[in-house]
Amino acid sequence: MVWVGIEFLWTSFASTAHPPTHVFEHQLKKFTNQDNSKYPIKIVQQQVRPTQVGPFIYEKIPDLPLENDYISKETGEVNTKDTLVSRLIRYHFYVKGRAPNYRFDWKLTLADYLGANDYLQSSVYPSNNSLTENPMKGDRQAIQNLTRSQRNALINRLVDMFGGDSNPPSIPEVKQKGNSEQLAPKVPVIIQPGGADLLKP
């Protein structure tokens, strides 16, 4: 049901909202220049489509692997627009039907690539039918080669792009009591051999 709802939502956007490229880029630039403002995020979220996010992710994280050297079946040429991030997003949306604005859902998706959650299926992997070689194996290896900081940066940017909160409030620190209120640590009791005899009546 969730997958159908998301697919319908994005299909509606694709059929009814086709903003000119310059308008889309202007709004994304407005978003990237004002990371602390929630207003631009809401504007972008209304018009952004999953297939359009990839280039802006790479703009913010240029050290991410492109993995865009696969050949298109239709043209017989390398499709440079078909990147690792674009396939990751399509897998997240259309294969798994996960929400785009929650860190936890993106972590589940990365966990799939790392083999720690669900298994990737080559028959339904994005671009499997449009490229001469299924990119799934290469994409898995590329995600596995990312550092922890790169994965976190990727998740943060994806959540930002789709209007979520990449910095949820942290758990408040517990205030330490003054020295006068601190309890002395308990010392473990060591029972000497034969100590059980003392409990006999």
VENTA-V980799 format. One record per residue. N is the residue number from 1. RES is the residue in three letters. SS is DSSP state (h for helix, s for strand, l for the rest). PSI is psi in whole degrees, 0 to 359 (* if undefined). Layout:
BEGIN
N:RES:SS:PSI ; N:RES:SS:PSI
END
This chain:
BEGIN
1:MET:l:317 ; 2:VAL:h:318 ; 3:TRP:h:317 ; 4:VAL:h:319 ; 5:GLY:h:317 ; 6:ILE:h:318 ; 7:GLU:h:318 ; 8:PHE:h:318 ; 9:LEU:h:311 ; 10:TRP:h:332 ; 11:THR:h:322 ; 12:SER:h:318 ; 13:PHE:h:318 ; 14:ALA:h:327 ; 15:SER:h:336 ; 16:THR:h:341 ; 17:ALA:l:99 ; 18:HIS:l:75 ; 19:PRO:l:149 ; 20:PRO:l:151 ; 21:THR:h:319 ; 22:HIS:h:328 ; 23:VAL:h:316 ; 24:PHE:h:314 ; 25:GLU:h:322 ; 26:HIS:h:318 ; 27:GLN:h:323 ; 28:LEU:h:324 ; 29:LYS:h:321 ; 30:LYS:h:321 ; 31:PHE:h:312 ; 32:THR:h:338 ; 33:ASN:h:349 ; 34:GLN:l:63 ; 35:ASP:l:335 ; 36:ASN:l:356 ; 37:SER:l:133 ; 38:LYS:h:340 ; 39:TYR:h:311 ; 40:PRO:h:327 ; 41:ILE:h:317 ; 42:LYS:h:323 ; 43:ILE:h:313 ; 44:VAL:h:320 ; 45:GLN:h:331 ; 46:GLN:h:333 ; 47:GLN:h:347 ; 48:VAL:l:141 ; 49:ARG:l:151 ; 50:PRO:h:322 ; 51:THR:h:348 ; 52:GLN:h:354 ; 53:VAL:h:327 ; 54:GLY:h:306 ; 55:PRO:h:327 ; 56:PHE:h:334 ; 57:ILE:h:316 ; 58:TYR:h:329 ; 59:GLU:h:323 ; 60:LYS:h:331 ; 61:ILE:l:77 ; 62:PRO:l:345 ; 63:ASP:l:3 ; 64:LEU:l:140 ; 65:PRO:l:140 ; 66:LEU:l:316 ; 67:GLU:l:46 ; 68:ASN:l:35 ; 69:ASP:l:23 ; 70:TYR:l:150 ; 71:ILE:s:134 ; 72:SER:s:136 ; 73:LYS:l:329 ; 74:GLU:l:315 ; 75:THR:l:339 ; 76:GLY:l:9 ; 77:GLU:l:165 ; 78:VAL:s:129 ; 79:ASN:l:92 ; 80:THR:l:343 ; 81:LYS:l:345 ; 82:ASP:l:93 ; 83:THR:l:172 ; 84:LEU:h:313 ; 85:VAL:h:321 ; 86:SER:h:322 ; 87:ARG:h:323 ; 88:LEU:h:316 ; 89:ILE:h:316 ; 90:ARG:h:323 ; 91:TYR:h:315 ; 92:HIS:h:315 ; 93:PHE:h:301 ; 94:TYR:h:334 ; 95:VAL:h:313 ; 96:LYS:l:341 ; 97:GLY:l:39 ; 98:ARG:l:155 ; 99:ALA:l:143 ; 100:PRO:l:349 ; 101:ASN:l:20 ; 102:TYR:l:131 ; 103:ARG:h:319 ; 104:PHE:h:320 ; 105:ASP:h:321 ; 106:TRP:h:326 ; 107:LYS:h:323 ; 108:LEU:h:319 ; 109:THR:h:315 ; 110:LEU:h:325 ; 111:ALA:h:327 ; 112:ASP:h:316 ; 113:TYR:h:331 ; 114:LEU:l:357 ; 115:GLY:l:21 ; 116:ALA:l:357 ; 117:ASN:l:275 ; 118:ASP:l:159 ; 119:TYR:l:138 ; 120:LEU:l:141 ; 121:GLN:l:121 ; 122:SER:h:329 ; 123:SER:h:336 ; 124:VAL:h:9 ; 125:TYR:l:140 ; 126:PRO:l:138 ; 127:SER:l:7 ; 128:ASN:l:322 ; 129:ASN:l:346 ; 130:SER:l:347 ; 131:LEU:s:153 ; 132:THR:l:340 ; 133:GLU:l:134 ; 134:ASN:l:121 ; 135:PRO:l:3 ; 136:MET:h:312 ; 137:LYS:h:315 ; 138:GLY:h:323 ; 139:ASP:h:319 ; 140:ARG:h:315 ; 141:GLN:h:322 ; 142:ALA:h:318 ; 143:ILE:h:321 ; 144:GLN:h:332 ; 145:ASN:h:349 ; 146:LEU:l:147 ; 147:THR:l:167 ; 148:ARG:h:319 ; 149:SER:h:324 ; 150:GLN:h:320 ; 151:ARG:h:317 ; 152:ASN:h:319 ; 153:ALA:h:320 ; 154:LEU:h:314 ; 155:ILE:h:315 ; 156:ASN:h:316 ; 157:ARG:h:320 ; 158:LEU:h:316 ; 159:VAL:h:318 ; 160:ASP:h:314 ; 161:MET:h:327 ; 162:PHE:l:19 ; 163:GLY:l:22 ; 164:GLY:l:191 ; 165:ASP:l:108 ; 166:SER:l:349 ; 167:ASN:l:75 ; 168:PRO:l:154 ; 169:PRO:l:138 ; 170:SER:l:162 ; 171:ILE:l:128 ; 172:PRO:l:142 ; 173:GLU:l:143 ; 174:VAL:l:125 ; 175:LYS:l:134 ; 176:GLN:l:138 ; 177:LYS:l:158 ; 178:GLY:l:166 ; 179:ASN:l:328 ; 180:SER:l:337 ; 181:GLU:l:351 ; 182:GLN:l:139 ; 183:LEU:l:144 ; 184:ALA:l:139 ; 185:PRO:l:143 ; 186:LYS:l:136 ; 187:VAL:l:126 ; 188:PRO:l:140 ; 189:VAL:l:125 ; 190:ILE:l:118 ; 191:ILE:l:124 ; 192:GLN:l:155 ; 193:PRO:l:134 ; 194:GLY:l:1 ; 195:GLY:h:333 ; 196:ALA:h:337 ; 197:ASP:h:336 ; 198:LEU:h:341 ; 199:LEU:h:353 ; 200:LYS:l:144 ; 201:PRO:l:*
END
